[in-house]
Amino acid sequence: MMNRRIVASVIFLMCCTLFLIPGCEKKQEQVAEKAQEGWVSLFNGKDLTGWIVMGEKKDGFIVEDGAIKWNGRGGWWLRSEKEYGNFILDLEYKVDPGANSGIFIRCAEEGDPPYTGFEIQVLDSYGQEAGLHTAGSIYDVIAPSKEMSKPAGEWNQVTITCNGSLVDVAMNGEKIITSDFSKLTDPIGKFSTPYAELPLKGYIGFQDHGNPVYYRNIRIKELPE
């Protein structure tokens, strides 16, 4: 009797997977829709709508082949039109050989972004030992647990979660930083402001620095504050 029940259960699950039982497909669609709830795209893949170039060279960032591309020095940095507090930011980037950039988080409109907020390093550092300046680090403050970036020319996926003072970074499917800024009460590295005192809301941006870097599939899910 027990064996028959097991066989029946297996057959039922197989039928659901193959969409042979009415309602199974609908339930799977509902699960998929639920997982996507709350996500908002920050980049339309066509132009810089929703973004502001913060340097004198207004074409310092352009859109090319569905990605935001750094287009030579003078753009300084590119920021979102809107400020964000608690959120999950998900995006892809790739770098040219020798490239250096950064993802700015919770930065102010005025001032130098790495000092008014913080920076997730974007760098051609594939194969290097993880450190305070390699890809995925919180620049000059927290090193990733391992160097997870791909070789120049390949797309990397990055997820940054900010929830109050808690900040996590994942790269290419693996969490590489788990931190609590409230515990960083002393200045670290070149930053005179302790990270515990950083604002909990600000702009998201990309740094103008070095050889070409590309960003695409940029989306955000805001979390309760």
PEGI-V384424 format. One record per pair of residues at least 4 apart in sequence whose ideal C-beta (glycine too) atoms are under 8 Angstrom apart, sorted by the first residue. I is the first residue (numbers start at 1). J is the second residue. Records with the same first field share a line. If there is no record, write none. Layout:
I->J ; J
//
This chain:
1->5
2->6
3->7
4->8
5->9
6->10
7->11
8->12
9->13
10->14
11->15
12->16 ; 21
13->17
14->18
15->20 ; 21 ; 24
16->20 ; 21 ; 24
17->24
19->24 ; 25
20->24
23->27
24->28
25->29
26->30
27->31
28->32
29->33
30->34
31->35
32->36
33->37
38->221 ; 222
39->90 ; 219 ; 220 ; 221
40->219 ; 220 ; 221 ; 222
41->218 ; 219
42->50 ; 51 ; 80 ; 204 ; 218 ; 219 ; 220
43->50 ; 51 ; 68 ; 215 ; 216 ; 217 ; 218
44->49 ; 50
45->63 ; 66 ; 67 ; 216
46->63 ; 66
47->63
48->53 ; 61 ; 62 ; 63 ; 68 ; 78
50->80 ; 81 ; 82
51->61 ; 68 ; 78 ; 79 ; 80 ; 81
52->78 ; 79 ; 80 ; 81
53->57 ; 58 ; 59 ; 60 ; 61 ; 75 ; 76 ; 78
54->75 ; 76 ; 77 ; 78 ; 79 ; 109 ; 205
55->60 ; 74 ; 75 ; 76 ; 77 ; 208
56->74 ; 76
57->72 ; 73 ; 74 ; 75
58->75
59->71 ; 75
60->70 ; 71 ; 72 ; 73 ; 74 ; 75 ; 76 ; 78 ; 208
61->68 ; 69 ; 70 ; 71 ; 75 ; 78 ; 206 ; 208
62->68 ; 69 ; 71
63->67 ; 68 ; 69
64->69 ; 214
66->216
67->214 ; 215 ; 216
68->78 ; 206 ; 214 ; 215 ; 216 ; 218
69->212 ; 213 ; 214
70->75 ; 101 ; 206 ; 208 ; 210 ; 211 ; 212 ; 213 ; 214
71->75 ; 212
73->208
74->208
75->208
76->208
77->104 ; 113 ; 205 ; 206 ; 207 ; 208
78->205 ; 206 ; 208
79->104 ; 107 ; 109 ; 113 ; 203 ; 204 ; 205
80->84 ; 203 ; 204 ; 205
82->203
83->201 ; 202 ; 203
84->89 ; 106 ; 162 ; 201 ; 202 ; 203 ; 204 ; 220 ; 222
85->106 ; 162 ; 200 ; 201 ; 222 ; 225
86->162 ; 163 ; 164 ; 200 ; 222 ; 223 ; 224 ; 225
87->161 ; 162 ; 220 ; 221 ; 222 ; 223
88->159 ; 160 ; 161 ; 220 ; 221 ; 223
89->103 ; 105 ; 159 ; 160 ; 161 ; 162 ; 204 ; 218 ; 219 ; 220
90->157 ; 158 ; 159 ; 160 ; 217 ; 218 ; 219 ; 220 ; 221
91->103 ; 157 ; 158 ; 215 ; 216 ; 217 ; 218 ; 219
92->155 ; 156 ; 157 ; 158 ; 215 ; 216 ; 217
93->101 ; 103 ; 122 ; 155 ; 156 ; 158 ; 213 ; 214 ; 215 ; 216
94->150 ; 152 ; 153 ; 154 ; 155 ; 156 ; 213 ; 214
95->99 ; 101 ; 122 ; 123 ; 124 ; 152 ; 153 ; 211 ; 212 ; 213 ; 214
96->124 ; 152 ; 153 ; 211 ; 212 ; 213
97->124 ; 152 ; 153 ; 211
98->124 ; 152 ; 210 ; 211
99->122 ; 123 ; 124 ; 152 ; 210 ; 211 ; 212 ; 213
100->122 ; 123 ; 124 ; 209 ; 210 ; 211 ; 213
101->122 ; 123 ; 206 ; 207 ; 208 ; 209 ; 210 ; 213
102->114 ; 119 ; 120 ; 121 ; 122 ; 139 ; 206 ; 207 ; 209
103->119 ; 120 ; 122 ; 158 ; 160 ; 204 ; 205 ; 206 ; 207
104->113 ; 114 ; 117 ; 118 ; 119 ; 203 ; 204 ; 205 ; 206 ; 207
105->117 ; 118 ; 119 ; 120 ; 160 ; 162 ; 167 ; 202 ; 204
106->117 ; 118 ; 162 ; 198 ; 199 ; 200 ; 201 ; 202 ; 203
107->113 ; 114 ; 116 ; 117 ; 202 ; 203 ; 204 ; 205
108->113 ; 116 ; 117 ; 199 ; 202 ; 203
109->203
110->116
111->115 ; 116
112->116
113->117 ; 119 ; 203 ; 205 ; 207
114->118 ; 119 ; 139 ; 191
115->191 ; 193
116->199 ; 202
117->198 ; 199 ; 202 ; 203
118->138 ; 139 ; 141 ; 167 ; 195 ; 198
119->138 ; 139 ; 207
120->136 ; 137 ; 138 ; 139 ; 158 ; 160 ; 169
121->133 ; 134 ; 135 ; 136 ; 137 ; 138 ; 139
122->135 ; 207 ; 213
123->133 ; 134 ; 135 ; 149
124->135 ; 149 ; 152 ; 211
125->133 ; 134 ; 135 ; 147 ; 149
126->135 ; 147 ; 149 ; 150 ; 151 ; 152
127->147 ; 151
128->134 ; 147
129->134 ; 147
130->134 ; 136 ; 137 ; 143 ; 144 ; 145 ; 146 ; 147 ; 176
131->137 ; 143
132->137 ; 139 ; 140 ; 141 ; 142 ; 143 ; 189
133->137 ; 139 ; 140
134->143 ; 144 ; 147 ; 149
135->144 ; 147 ; 148 ; 149 ; 156 ; 171
136->144 ; 147 ; 148 ; 149 ; 158 ; 169 ; 171 ; 176 ; 177
137->141 ; 142 ; 143 ; 144 ; 177
138->142 ; 167 ; 169 ; 177 ; 179
140->188 ; 189 ; 190 ; 191
141->184 ; 188 ; 189 ; 191 ; 195
142->177 ; 179
144->148 ; 169 ; 171 ; 176 ; 177
145->175 ; 176 ; 177
146->174 ; 176
148->156 ; 171 ; 172 ; 174 ; 176
149->156 ; 171 ; 172
150->154 ; 155 ; 156 ; 172
155->216
156->171 ; 172
157->171 ; 172 ; 173
158->169 ; 170 ; 171
159->168 ; 169 ; 170 ; 171
160->167 ; 168 ; 169 ; 170
161->166 ; 167 ; 168 ; 169 ; 170
162->166 ; 167 ; 200 ; 223
163->167 ; 223
164->182 ; 200
165->180 ; 181 ; 182 ; 196 ; 200
166->179 ; 180 ; 181
167->177 ; 179 ; 180 ; 181
168->175 ; 177 ; 178 ; 179
169->175 ; 176 ; 177
170->174 ; 175 ; 176
171->176
179->184
180->184
181->195 ; 196 ; 198
182->196
183->196
184->188 ; 194 ; 195 ; 196
185->194 ; 196
186->194
187->191 ; 192 ; 193 ; 194
188->194 ; 195
191->195
193->197 ; 198
204->220
206->213 ; 215
//
